[in-house]
């Protein structure tokens, strides 16, 4: 994958609109809070990867299928995808493909100057996460409004130009531009009716949504409880979960918890003990051990490095 400074962006969305795939295994972690790449691919030789960051992908040239959890969704020139942390992503390329990838973490969006701004950002991130994780993540969302399509395309072009030129205050501008894109995407998710598809959700999707909704209640995430809840054999729950996500149930739950801890450390005034209680850790010491295991540093050190509230 290479960054190409001489890239050009399409003037308009082609073939009827923007497609956004909101989906849920090799891990890939973002080295910096924000990155932008343009890449050319004739084939995708890697296995699908789990990415621990948000990613907006715009297809500049080519066609094929975007692979997510063994599901395949078509893409073409002009398609735009949004992926959230812990989503598993890959390509099935049919014609040579060129794409622009905008990658960022919650830490990037949560870089605030005042306590009031930090609290508003934290609330916005929670609302955004709730919208995206409650959307049917195994189907495509087509943004029908041509004006929304034009706005998103224009903002991605602005993001690219700001990132490549790096003028004064460019990081602040990038954050605002990305927020605008996410607001339009979340509006379209909400307008299609999050609850309308609840009965038609694939089983794995319903399990994932249940995990997200009950992440602070460990007793509800035990194998026996999930087996009863979703009418599965206790011996099959783990196998089924790994089949569709590529990782163990326990690892997924832990990683999701740690990501929520990171978000709260960076964007909220909650103490580490309060975060531990909210997310179902036994106590602050338990949270510290788990966090250090996955991040290599303590929650307090992470909060300091992210500029979070003490």
C-alpha positions in Angstrom: 0.0 0.0 0.0 1.5 3.4 -1.0 0.6 7.0 -0.5 0.4 8.9 -3.8 0.6 12.7 -3.4 -0.4 13.3 -7.0 -3.9 11.7 -6.6 -7.0 13.1 -8.1 -10.5 12.7 -6.7 -13.6 12.0 -8.8 -15.7 15.0 -9.6 -18.9 13.3 -8.7 -20.4 10.0 -7.5 -21.2 7.7 -10.4 -23.7 4.8 -10.9 -26.4 6.0 -8.6 -25.1 6.9 -5.2 -22.9 5.9 -2.3 -22.8 2.5 -0.7 -21.9 2.3 3.0 -21.1 -1.0 4.5 -21.2 -1.1 8.3 -19.9 -4.6 9.2 -18.5 -6.8 11.9 -9.1 -12.6 11.9 -5.2 -11.1 11.9 -5.1 -7.7 13.7 -4.1 -4.3 12.3 -3.6 -1.3 14.7 -3.3 2.3 13.6 0.2 3.7 14.3 -1.0 7.3 14.5 -4.4 8.8 15.3 -4.9 9.7 11.6 -3.6 8.3 8.3 -4.6 8.7 4.7 -3.5 6.4 1.9 -4.1 5.9 -1.8 -3.5 2.4 -3.1 -3.6 0.5 -6.3 -4.4 -3.2 -6.2 -4.6 -5.9 -8.9 -5.4 -8.6 -6.3 -5.8 -8.9 -2.5 -3.4 -11.5 -1.2 -3.9 -11.0 2.5 -6.6 -12.8 4.5 -9.3 -10.5 5.8 -8.0 -8.4 8.7 -9.6 -7.0 11.9 -8.8 -3.3 12.1 -8.9 -1.4 15.3 -9.9 2.0 13.9 -12.5 3.7 11.9 -11.9 3.7 8.1 -13.6 5.6 5.3 -12.8 4.0 1.9 -13.7 5.6 -1.5 -13.3 3.6 -4.7 -11.5 5.7 -7.3 -11.2 3.1 -10.0 -12.1 -0.6 -10.5 -14.8 -3.1 -9.4 -15.2 -6.2 -7.3 -16.5 -7.2 -3.9 -15.8 -6.0 -0.4 -15.4 -9.0 1.9 -16.7 -8.8 5.4 -17.2 -11.9 7.7 -17.6 -14.2 4.7 -20.1 -11.8 3.1 -19.4 -10.2 -0.2 -20.8 -6.8 -1.3 -20.2 -5.3 -4.7 -18.3 -2.1 -5.2 -17.6 0.1 -8.3 -16.1 3.5 -9.0 -17.6 6.0 -6.7 -18.6 3.6 -3.9 -17.8 4.7 -0.4 -17.6 2.5 2.7 -17.4 3.2 6.4 -15.9 0.6 8.8 -15.9 0.8 12.5 -13.3 -0.7 14.9 -13.2 -4.5 15.2 -14.7 -4.9 11.7 -13.1 -7.6 9.5 -12.3 -6.3 6.0 -11.0 -7.7 2.8 -11.2 -7.3 -1.0 -12.3 -9.7 -3.8 -10.9 -7.7 -6.8 -12.4 -8.3 -10.3 -10.8 -5.3 -12.1 -7.7 -3.3 -11.0 -8.8 -1.1 -8.1 -7.6 2.2 -6.8 -9.0 3.5 -3.6 -8.5 6.3 -1.0 -8.5 5.2 2.6 -9.0 7.6 5.5 -8.2 6.0 8.8 -8.6 7.5 12.3 -9.2 6.6 15.9 -11.5 7.9 18.6 -8.4 9.5 20.1 -8.2 11.7 17.0 -11.8 12.7 17.1 -11.6 13.3 20.9 -8.7 15.8 20.8 -10.5 18.7 22.5 -9.3 21.9 24.0 -11.9 22.5 26.8 -13.7 20.2 29.3 -17.1 21.2 27.8 -15.9 20.3 24.2 -14.5 17.1 25.5 -17.8 16.1 27.1 -19.8 17.0 24.0 -17.4 14.9 21.9 -17.7 11.9 24.3 -21.5 12.1 24.1 -21.4 12.4 20.3 -19.1 9.4 20.0 -21.4 7.3 22.2 -24.4 8.3 20.1 -22.6 7.6 16.8 -21.4 4.2 18.1 -24.9 3.3 19.1 -26.3 4.2 15.7 -23.6 2.2 13.7 -23.6 -0.9 15.9 -27.4 -1.1 15.9 -27.6 -0.8 12.1 -27.9 -4.1 10.2 -24.2 -4.6 9.6 -24.5 -7.4 7.1 -26.4 -5.4 4.5 -25.5 -2.4 2.4 -27.0 1.0 3.0 -27.5 3.1 -0.1 -27.5 6.9 0.4 -30.3 8.0 -1.9 -30.0 11.7 -1.5 -27.8 13.1 -4.3 -26.9 16.1 -2.2 -25.6 13.9 0.6 -23.5 12.0 -2.0 -22.0 15.2 -3.4 -21.3 16.6 0.1 -19.5 13.4 1.2 -17.4 13.3 -1.9 -16.5 16.9 -1.6 -15.5 16.6 2.0 -13.3 13.6 1.3 -11.6 15.6 -1.4 -11.1 18.4 1.2 -9.7 15.9 3.7 -7.2 14.7 1.2 -6.1 18.1 0.2 -5.7 19.2 3.9 -3.7 16.1 4.7 -1.4 16.4 1.8 -0.7 20.2 2.1 -0.7 20.2 5.9 -1.4 24.0 6.3 -1.8 25.6 9.7 -4.6 24.1 11.8 -5.0 21.2 9.3 -5.5 18.6 12.1 -8.4 20.6 13.5 -9.9 21.0 10.0 -9.5 17.2 9.4 -11.4 16.4 12.6 -14.3 18.7 11.7 -14.5 17.4 8.1 -14.5 13.8 9.3 -17.2 14.7 11.8 -19.3 16.1 9.0 -19.0 12.9 6.9 -19.9 10.8 9.9 -22.9 12.9 10.7 -24.3 12.5 7.2 -23.7 8.7 7.3 -25.3 8.3 10.7 -28.3 10.4 9.5 -28.8 8.0 6.7 -28.5 4.9 9.0 -31.1 6.4 11.3 -33.5 7.4 8.5 -33.7 3.8 7.2 -35.0 2.7 10.6 -32.6 0.8 12.9 -35.4 -1.2 14.6 -37.3 -2.1 11.5 -34.9 -4.9 10.6 -34.5 -6.4 14.1 -36.5 -9.5 13.4 -34.6 -10.2 10.2 -31.1 -9.8 11.7 -28.7 -12.6 11.0 -28.1 -14.6 14.2 -24.4 -13.5 14.5 -25.5 -9.9 14.1 -28.0 -10.3 16.9 -25.4 -11.9 19.1 -23.0 -9.0 18.4 -25.6 -6.4 19.2 -26.5 -8.2 22.4 -22.8 -8.2 23.4 -22.5 -4.4 22.7 -25.7 -3.6 24.6 -24.7 -5.7 27.7 -20.9 -5.2 27.7 -21.2 -3.9 31.3 -22.9 -7.1 32.6 -20.5 -10.1 32.5 -23.1 -12.5 33.7 -25.1 -11.9 30.5 -22.1 -12.6 28.3 -21.3 -16.1 29.7 -21.6 -19.0 27.3 -24.5 -20.6 29.2 -26.5 -17.4 29.1 -25.9 -16.7 25.5 -26.8 -20.3 24.6 -30.2 -20.0 26.3 -30.7 -16.5 24.9 -30.1 -17.5 21.3 -31.3 -21.2 21.4 -27.8 -22.7 20.8 -26.0 -25.6 22.3 -23.4 -24.3 24.9 -20.8 -26.4 23.1 -21.6 -24.7 19.8 -21.7 -21.0 20.9 -17.9 -20.5 20.7 -17.6 -22.4 17.5 -20.4 -20.5 15.8 -19.0 -17.1 17.0 -15.5 -17.9 15.7 -16.9 -19.1 12.4 -18.4 -15.7 11.6 -15.9 -13.4 13.3 -12.6 -15.2 13.1 -11.9 -14.9 16.8 -13.0 -16.3 20.1 -16.0 -14.9 22.0 -13.8 -14.1 25.0 -11.2 -12.2 23.0 -13.9 -10.2 21.2 -15.6 -9.2 24.4 -12.3 -8.2 26.0 -11.1 -6.2 23.0 -14.5 -4.4 22.7 -14.3 -3.5 26.4 -10.7 -2.3 26.1 -11.7 -0.1 23.2 -14.5 1.5 25.3 -12.1 2.0 28.1 -9.8 3.8 25.7 -12.6 6.0 24.5 -13.6 7.0 28.1 -10.0 7.6 29.2 -9.5 10.0 26.2 -12.9 11.7 26.2 -14.5 11.6 29.6 -13.8 12.9 33.2 -14.7 9.5 34.7 -12.2 8.0 37.1 -10.6 4.7 36.3 -12.6 3.1 39.1 -15.8 4.5 37.6 -15.0 3.2 34.2 -14.2 -0.2 35.7 -17.7 -0.3 37.3 -19.5 0.9 34.2 -18.0 -1.7 32.0 -18.2 -4.7 34.3 -14.7 -5.2 35.5 -14.3 -6.8 38.9 -12.5 -3.7 40.2 -10.0 -1.1 39.2 -7.1 -3.6 39.6 -8.8 -6.0 37.2 -9.2 -3.2 34.6 -5.5 -2.2 35.0 -4.3 -5.8 34.4 -6.4 -6.3 31.3 -5.6 -2.9 29.9 -1.9 -3.3 30.3 -2.1 -6.8 28.8 -3.6 -5.4 25.6 -2.0 -2.0 25.4 1.4 -2.4 27.1 0.7 0.6 29.4 -1.5 1.5 32.3 -4.9 3.3 31.9 -3.4 6.4 33.6 -0.5 6.4 31.2 -2.8 6.0 28.3 -5.0 8.8 29.5 -2.0 11.1 29.9 -0.7 10.3 26.4 -4.2 10.9 24.9 -4.6 14.2 26.7 -7.6 12.9 28.6 -9.1 14.2 31.8 -7.4 13.1 35.0 
